[in-house]
Amino acid sequence: KKKKKKNIFFVLFAIHRAAALHCSPSGSLLACNMQTTTMAESRLLFFSTLKMEVESNIPVPCACHALDFDKRGTLLATGGADGVVRVIDVKTKEAVLVWHAHDDMIRCIVFGPRDELLFTSSTDGKILAWKASQQSQPILQATLPALCEFAKNWPAAGRFCLDPDGDHLLAVCLGPSQADEGNVRCIKVCTVSIRIFRRSTHTYIHT
């Protein structure tokens, strides 16, 4: 009689909690940042979805609430609770680039459509774009209203998405005032012009 296999995800989640989860473009690899229930340890796990087993399990300095693979699946960008970006070589599992990007927790990190740029956002209210191949000063910066302490705990705080061409970026605005709450900001990447979509009136306001 065959012994029934335990679901690896169930076993891991029973002793850890996931801070972030992201799948490679090919779908063959799953990256997950796990923390022990006591928050004393944070680890980055790479799962093979074909073999249904953990390929690598490496320690990381802090929780990573944002993960993104490049389009080839050779690099994994992580955004840490310490405001640091770490770009990891998927093959060697070594950090090839590390830099301090934000003054607060990084909530979202996305490679541009051609992997030339890396976009990050944080609960410090900033959305930044960086050259993905080297450590440098940000080449684009957009500032949203700073988040109050309560809003920082909202799942949508500091989140954004990029359109397929990389020309526009949509960001959820959860500012300290009721006027900012729940609005979506559309940022034109090349000019950093910002349009606000008012949830209450379903209209755009230019800034």
PAZAPA-4460 file (N, C-alpha, C; in steps of 0.05 Angstrom, whole numbers, plus 32768, in hexadecimal, padded with zeros to 4 digits):
% residues 207
    n_x    n_y    n_z   ca_x   ca_y   ca_z    c_x    c_y    c_z   seq   type   mol
   8011   7FE8   8000   8000   8000   8000   8011   8019   8000     1      K     A
   800B   802B   7FEE   801B   8043   7FEB   8016   8056   8003     2      K     A
   802C   8061   800C   8029   8074   8022   8020   808F   8017     3      K     A
   800C   809A   8021   8001   80B4   8017   8014   80CA   801D     4      K     A
   801B   80DA   8007   802E   80F0   800B   8020   8107   8019     5      K     A
   802F   8114   802B   8024   812C   8038   8028   8143   8025     6      K     A
   8016   8155   8025   8018   816D   8015   802E   817E   8021     7      N     A
   8043   8184   8012   805A   8192   801C   8053   81AE   8026     8      I     A
   8040   81BB   8018   8038   81D6   801F   8029   81D6   803A     9      F     A
   8019   81C2   803F   800B   81C0   8058   801F   81BC   806F    10      F     A
   8033   81AC   806B   8047   81A7   8080   8056   81C0   8087    11      V     A
   805E   81CF   8072   806E   81E7   8077   805E   81FD   8084    12      L     A
   8045   8200   807B   8035   8216   8085   802B   8210   80A2    13      F     A
   802D   81F7   80AA   8026   81EF   80C5   8039   81FA   80DA    14      A     A
   8053   81FE   80D1   8067   8208   80E4   8071   8224   80DD    15      I     A
   806A   822E   80C6   8073   8248   80BD   805B   8258   80B4    16      H     A
   8060   8271   80AF   804C   8282   80A2   8059   828F   808A    17      R     A
   804A   8292   8074   8055   829D   805C   8052   82BB   805B    18      A     A
   8069   82C9   8055   8068   82E6   8052   8064   82ED   8035    19      A     A
   806D   82DD   8022   806A   82E2   8006   806E   82C8   7FF6    20      A     A
   8061   82C8   7FDE   8062   82B0   7FCE   8061   82B9   7FB0    21      L     A
   8073   82AD   7FA0   8073   82B4   7F83   807D   829D   7F73    22      H     A
   8071   829A   7F5B   8077   8284   7F49   8088   828D   7F32    23      C     A
   809B   827D   7F29   80AC   8284   7F13   809C   8284   7EF9    24      S     A
   80A6   8292   7EE4   8097   8294   7ECA   8090   8279   7EBE    25      P     A
   80A2   8265   7EC2   809D   824B   7EB6   808A   823A   7EC7    26      S     A
   8085   8243   7EE0   8074   8234   7EF2   8081   821D   7F00    27      G     A
   809B   8219   7EFB   80A8   8201   7F06   80B4   8207   7F22    28      S     A
   80B5   8220   7F2A   80C2   8227   7F43   80B0   823B   7F53    29      L     A
   80AE   8236   7F6C   809E   8247   7F7D   80B0   8252   7F94    30      L     A
   80B2   826C   7F96   80C2   8279   7FAC   80AF   8282   7FC2    31      A     A
   80B6   827C   7FDA   80A5   8283   7FF1   80B6   828C   8008    32      C     A
   80B0   82A3   8013   80BD   82AC   802B   80AD   82A3   8043    33      N     A
   80B9   8293   8055   80AC   8288   806C   80B8   8293   8085    34      M     A
   80A7   8297   8099   80B0   829F   80B4   80A5   828B   80C8    35      Q     A
   80B5   8285   80DC   80AB   8274   80F2   8095   8283   8101    36      T     A
   8084   8274   810D   806D   8281   811B   8076   8294   8131    37      T     A
   808F   8290   813B   8099   82A3   814F   80A6   82BB   8143    38      T     A
   80A7   82BC   8128   80B3   82D3   8119   80D1   82D5   811E    39      M     A
   80DD   82C0   8129   80FA   82C1   8130   810C   82BB   8118    40      A     A
   8101   82AF   8104   8111   82A7   80ED   8102   82AB   80D3    41      E     A
   8110   82B3   80BE   8104   82B6   80A4   8115   82A7   808F    42      S     A
   8108   8298   807E   8116   8288   806A   8109   828B   804F    43      R     A
   8119   8288   803A   810F   8288   801F   8110   826C   8014    44      L     A
   80F9   8262   800C   80F7   8246   8003   80F1   8246   7FE5    45      L     A
   80FE   8234   7FD7   80F9   822F   7FBB   80ED   8213   7FB7    46      F     A
   80D4   8212   7FAD   80C7   81F8   7FA9   80C8   81F1   7F8C    47      F     A
   80CD   81D8   7F86   80CA   81CD   7F6B   80AD   81C4   7F68    48      S     A
   809E   81D1   7F56   8082   81C9   7F53   8080   81AE   7F43    49      T     A
   8096   81A7   7F35   8096   818E   7F26   809C   8176   7F39    50      L     A
   80AF   8179   7F4B   80B6   8164   7F5D   80A7   8165   7F78    51      K     A
   8099   817C   7F7C   808B   8181   7F95   809D   817D   7FAD    52      M     A
   80B4   818B   7FAC   80C6   818A   7FC2   80D5   81A4   7FC4    53      E     A
   80E1   81A9   7FDC   80F0   81C1   7FE0   810C   81BD   7FD3    54      V     A
   8113   81D0   7FC1   812D   81CF   7FB4   8142   81DC   7FC5    55      E     A
   813B   81F3   7FD1   814E   8202   7FE1   813F   8210   7FF8    56      S     A
   814E   8214   800E   8142   8220   8026   8159   8231   8031    57      N     A
   8157   824B   802C   816D   825D   8034   8164   8272   8048    58      I     A
   8174   8279   805C   816C   828E   806F   816D   82AA   8062    59      P     A
   815C   82BB   806A   815C   82D7   8062   815B   82E9   807B    60      V     A
   8167   8301   8079   8169   8312   8091   814E   831A   809E    61      P     A
   8139   831C   808D   811F   8325   8098   8109   831B   8086    62      C     A
   80F1   8320   808D   80DA   8318   807D   80DA   8327   8062    63      A     A
   80D3   8319   804D   80D0   8325   8032   80B3   8325   802B    64      C     A
   80A7   833C   8029   808A   833E   8023   8085   8341   8005    65      H     A
   809B   8342   7FF5   8098   8346   7FD9   80AD   8334   7FCA    66      A     A
   80A4   8325   7FB6   80B5   8315   7FA6   80AD   8317   7F89    67      L     A
   80C1   8316   7F77   80BB   8315   7F5A   80D2   8309   7F4A    68      D     A
   80CB   82F6   7F38   80DF   82EB   7F26   80E2   82FD   7F0D    69      F     A
   80FA   82FD   7F01   80FC   830A   7EE8   80EF   82F8   7ED3    70      D     A
   80ED   8302   7EBA   80DE   82F4   7EA5   80EB   82D9   7E9D    71      K     A
   8105   82D7   7EA1   8113   82BE   7E9B   8113   82AA   7EB2    72      R     A
   810C   82B4   7EC9   810B   82A2   7EE1   8127   829D   7EEC    73      G     A
   813A   82AD   7EE5   8155   82A9   7EEF   815C   82BA   7F08    74      T     A
   814C   82CF   7F0C   8150   82E0   7F24   8137   82E3   7F34    75      L     A
   813A   82E4   7F4E   8123   82EA   7F5F   8129   8303   7F6F    76      L     A
   8118   8317   7F6D   811B   8330   7F7C   810A   832E   7F95    77      A     A
   8115   8335   7FAC   8107   8334   7FC5   8107   8350   7FD2    78      T     A
   80F1   8357   7FDE   80EF   8370   7FEC   80EA   836B   800A    79      G     A
   80FD   8374   801A   80FC   836D   8037   80EE   8381   8049    80      G     A
   80E7   8377   8060   80DB   8388   8074   80EF   839E   807E    81      A     A
   8108   839A   8078   811D   83AD   8080   8122   83C2   806A    82      D     A
   8111   83C2   8055   8114   83D5   803F   812A   83CE   802B    83      G     A
   8135   83B6   802D   814B   83AE   801C   8142   839C   8005    84      V     A
   814C   83A2   7FED   8147   8391   7FD6   815E   837D   7FD3    85      V     A
   8158   8364   7FCF   816C   8350   7FCB   8164   8341   7FB1    86      R     A
   8176   8340   7F9E   8172   8332   7F85   8182   8318   7F86    87      V     A
   8174   8302   7F84   8180   82E7   7F88   8182   82D8   7F6E    88      I     A
   819A   82CD   7F69   819D   82BB   7F52   818F   82A0   7F59    89      D     A
   817C   8299   7F48   816C   8281   7F4E   817D   8268   7F4D    90      V     A
   8191   8267   7F3C   81A1   824F   7F39   81B4   824B   7F52    91      K     A
   81C1   8260   7F5A   81D5   825E   7F70   81C8   8264   7F8B    92      T     A
   81B1   8271   7F8B   81A3   8279   7FA3   81B3   828E   7FB3    93      K     A
   81C5   829C   7FA5   81D5   82B1   7FB1   81CA   82CD   7FA9    94      E     A
   81CD   82E0   7FBB   81C4   82FC   7FB5   81D9   8309   7FA3    95      A     A
   81D1   8312   7F8C   81E3   831F   7F79   81E2   833D   7F7B    96      V     A
   81CC   8347   7F86   81C9   8364   7F8A   81BB   8369   7FA4    97      L     A
   81C4   837B   7FB4   81B7   8382   7FCE   81BA   83A0   7FD1    98      V     A
   81A3   83AE   7FD6   81A5   83CA   7FDD   818D   83D3   7FEE    99      W     A
   8191   83E8   7FFD   817C   83F4   800E   816B   8406   7FFD   100      H     A
   8152   83FF   7FF9   8141   840E   7FE6   812D   8420   7FF4   101      A     A
   8123   8418   800B   810E   8428   8018   8113   842A   8036   102      H     A
   8105   843E   8042   8108   8443   805F   80F5   8432   806F   103      D     A
   80E4   8423   8062   80D0   8412   8070   80CC   83F8   8060   104      D     A
   80BA   83E8   8069   80B5   83CE   805D   80AF   83D0   803F   105      M     A
   80BB   83BF   802F   80B5   83BD   8013   809D   83AB   8010   106      I     A
   8088   83B5   8003   806F   83A6   8000   806B   839A   7FE4   107      R     A
   8079   83A5   7FD0   8075   839B   7FB5   808F   839E   7FA5   108      C     A
   8096   838A   7F95   80AD   838C   7F84   80A7   837E   7F6A   109      I     A
   80AD   838C   7F53   80A5   8382   7F39   80BB   8388   7F25   110      V     A
   80C3   8374   7F15   80D5   8378   7EFE   80C4   8385   7EE8   111      F     A
   80D1   8398   7ED9   80C4   83A4   7EC2   80C1   838F   7EAC   112      G     A
   80B2   8396   7E97   80AC   8382   7E82   80C4   8377   7E73   113      P     A
   80DA   8387   7E73   80F3   837E   7E65   8109   8378   7E79   114      R     A
   8102   8376   7E93   8115   8370   7EA8   812B   8385   7EAB   115      D     A
   8128   839C   7E9E   813C   83B1   7EA0   8139   83C1   7EBA   116      E     A
   8120   83C3   7EC3   811A   83D3   7EDB   810E   83C1   7EF1   117      L     A
   8112   83C9   7F09   8106   83BC   7F20   80F7   83D1   7F30   118      L     A
   80DD   83CD   7F33   80CC   83E1   7F41   80C7   83D7   7F5E   119      F     A
   80C8   83E9   7F71   80C3   83E2   7F8D   80B0   83F7   7F99   120      T     A
   80A0   83EE   7FAC   8090   8401   7FBC   8091   83F9   7FD9   121      S     A
   808B   840C   7FEA   808E   8408   8007   8079   8417   8016   122      S     A
   8076   8410   802F   8064   841E   8040   806F   843A   8048   123      T     A
   8087   8441   803E   8091   845C   8042   8084   846F   802E   124      D     A
   8072   8465   801C   8064   8476   8009   8072   847A   7FEF   125      G     A
   8088   846D   7FEA   8097   8471   7FD1   8095   8459   7FBE   126      K     A
   8093   845F   7FA5   8096   844B   7F90   80AF   8453   7F80   127      I     A
   80C2   8440   7F7E   80DC   8446   7F71   80E1   8432   7F5A   128      L     A
   80F0   843B   7F46   80F9   842A   7F31   8118   842A   7F31   129      A     A
   8123   8412   7F2D   8140   840F   7F2E   814A   8400   7F15   130      W     A
   8163   8403   7F0E   816F   83F2   7EFA   8173   83D7   7F06   131      K     A
   8168   83C2   7EF9   8168   83A8   7F05   8183   839A   7F04   132      A     A
   8195   83A5   7EF3   81AF   8397   7EF0   81C5   83A2   7F02   133      S     A
   81C0   83B7   7F11   81D5   83C3   7F21   81C9   83D3   7F38   134      Q     A
   81D9   83D6   7F4D   81D1   83E8   7F63   81D5   8405   7F5A   135      Q     A
   81C0   8415   7F5E   81C2   8431   7F56   81AD   8441   7F65   136      S     A
   81AD   845B   7F5F   8198   846C   7F69   817E   8466   7F5A   137      Q     A
   8167   846A   7F66   814E   8465   7F57   814C   8478   7F3F   138      P     A
   8142   846D   7F29   813F   847E   7F11   8123   848A   7F0E   139      I     A
   8111   8481   7F20   80F6   848C   7F20   80EC   848B   7F3D   140      L     A
   80DE   84A0   7F45   80D2   84A0   7F60   80B7   84AD   7F5F   141      Q     A
   80A4   84A0   7F69   8089   84AB   7F6D   8082   84A9   7F8A   142      A     A
   8077   84BE   7F95   8070   84BF   7FB1   8052   84BF   7FB5   143      T     A
   8048   84AC   7FC5   802C   84AB   7FCC   8029   84B5   7FE8   144      L     A
   8011   84BB   7FF1   800D   84C5   800D   8018   84B0   8020   145      P     A
   8026   84BA   8034   8032   84A8   8049   801C   8499   8057   146      A     A
   8021   8480   805D   800D   846F   806A   800D   8473   8089   147      L     A
   7FF5   8474   8094   7FF4   8475   80B1   7FFA   8459   80BC   148      C     A
   7FFF   8456   80D5   8007   843C   80E0   7FF1   8427   80DC   149      E     A
   7FD8   842F   80DE   7FC2   841C   80DA   7FC1   8411   80BE   150      F     A
   7FC5   8424   80AB   7FC3   841C   808E   7FDA   840A   8086   151      A     A
   7FF1   840B   8093   8008   83FB   808C   8001   83DD   808F   152      K     A
   7FEE   83D6   809F   7FE7   83BA   80A3   7FD3   83B0   808F   153      N     A
   7FC9   83C1   807E   7FB5   83B8   806A   7FC3   83A8   8054   154      W     A
   7FB8   8392   804B   7FC5   8382   8036   7FCC   8392   801C   155      P     A
   7FBB   83A5   8015   7FC0   83B4   7FFC   7FD4   83CB   7FFF   156      A     A
   7FDC   83D1   8017   7FEE   83E8   801C   8008   83E5   800C   157      A     A
   800E   83F9   7FFC   8027   83FA   7FEE   8028   83E7   7FD6   158      G     A
   8011   83DC   7FCD   8011   83C9   7FB7   800D   83D8   7F9C   159      R     A
   8018   83CD   7F87   8015   83D9   7F6C   8017   83C3   7F57   160      F     A
   800F   83CA   7F3F   8013   83B8   7F28   801C   83C8   7F10   161      C     A
   802A   83BB   7EFE   8035   83C8   7EE6   8026   83BD   7ECE   162      L     A
   8021   83CF   7EBA   8014   83C5   7EA2   8028   83B5   7E91   163      D     A
   801E   83A5   7E7E   8030   8393   7E6F   8047   83A1   7E60   164      P     A
   8042   83BB   7E58   8057   83CA   7E4A   806A   83D9   7E5D   165      D     A
   8063   83DA   7E76   8074   83E8   7E89   8071   8406   7E88   166      G     A
   805B   8410   7E7B   8058   842D   7E78   8049   8439   7E8F   167      D     A
   8037   842A   7E9C   8027   8435   7EB1   8027   8422   7EC9   168      H     A
   8024   842E   7EE0   8024   841F   7EF9   800C   8428   7F0A   169      L     A
   7FFD   8414   7F14   7FE6   841A   7F25   7FED   8413   7F42   170      L     A
   7FE8   8427   7F53   7FEF   8423   7F6F   7FD6   8429   7F81   171      A     A
   7FD3   8418   7F95   7FBD   841D   7FA8   7FC6   8432   7FBC   172      V     A
   7FB5   8446   7FC0   7FBC   845C   7FD2   7FAC   8459   7FEC   173      C     A
   7FBA   8455   8002   7FAD   8453   801C   7FBA   8468   802E   174      L     A
   7FB5   8480   8029   7FC1   8496   8038   7FB4   849B   8053   175      G     A
   7FBF   84AE   8062   7FB6   84B4   807D   7F9A   84C2   807E   176      P     A
   7F92   84CD   8067   7F78   84DB   8067   7F63   84CB   8059   177      S     A
   7F4A   84CF   805F   7F34   84C1   8053   7F32   84C6   8035   178      Q     A
   7F3C   84DD   802C   7F3B   84E5   8010   7F4D   84D2   8000   179      A     A
   7F62   84C8   800C   7F75   84B7   7FFE   7F6D   849A   7FFF   180      D     A
   7F5C   8492   8011   7F56   8476   8017   7F4A   8468   7FFF   181      E     A
   7F56   8452   7FF6   7F4B   8441   7FE1   7F4E   844C   7FC5   182      G     A
   7F5B   8462   7FC1   7F5F   846D   7FA6   7F75   845D   7F98   183      N     A
   7F74   845C   7F7D   7F89   8450   7F6D   7F97   8465   7F5E   184      V     A
   7FB2   8465   7F5F   7FC1   8479   7F51   7FCE   846C   7F38   185      R     A
   7FCB   8479   7F22   7FD7   8470   7F09   7FF0   8482   7F03   186      C     A
   8007   8475   7F02   8020   8483   7EFF   802C   847D   7EE3   187      I     A
   8030   8492   7ED3   803C   848E   7EB9   805A   848D   7EBD   188      K     A
   8066   8476   7EB7   8082   8470   7EBF   8096   8483   7EB3   189      V     A
   8092   848B   7E99   80A7   849B   7E8C   80A7   84B8   7E96   190      C     A
   8091   84C2   7EA0   8090   84DE   7EA9   808A   84E1   7EC6   191      T     A
   8084   84CB   7ED4   807D   84CB   7EF0   8064   84DD   7EF6   192      V     A
   8053   84E0   7EE2   803B   84EF   7EE7   8027   84DC   7EF4   193      S     A
   8017   84E7   7F06   8005   84D6   7F16   7FE8   84DF   7F12   194      I     A
   7FD7   84CC   7F0D   7FBA   84D1   7F0C   7FAD   84C1   7F23   195      R     A
   7F9A   84CD   7F30   7F8C   84C0   7F46   7F70   84B8   7F3D   196      I     A
   7F6A   849F   7F42   7F4F   8495   7F3C   7F3F   8495   7F57   197      F     A
   7F2C   84A7   7F59   7F1C   84A9   7F71   7F07   8492   7F72   198      R     A
   7F09   8482   7F86   7EF7   846B   7F89   7EDA   8474   7F8C   199      R     A
   7ED6   8489   7F9A   7EBB   8492   7FA1   7EAC   849C   7F88   200      S     A
   7EBB   84AB   7F77   7EAD   84B7   7F5F   7EB4   84A9   7F45   201      T     A
   7EC7   8496   7F46   7ED0   8488   7F2E   7EDA   849B   7F18   202      H     A
   7EE9   84AE   7F20   7EF4   84C2   7F0D   7F12   84C6   7F12   203      T     A
   7F20   84CF   7EFE   7F3D   84D5   7F00   7F41   84F2   7F08   204      Y     A
   7F55   84F7   7F18   7F5D   8512   7F1F   7F7B   8514   7F19   205      I     A
   7F82   8528   7F0A   7F9E   852D   7F03   7FAD   853A   7F1A   206      H     A
   7FC7   8532   7F1F   7FD7   8540   7F33   7FF1   8549   7F26   207      T     A
***
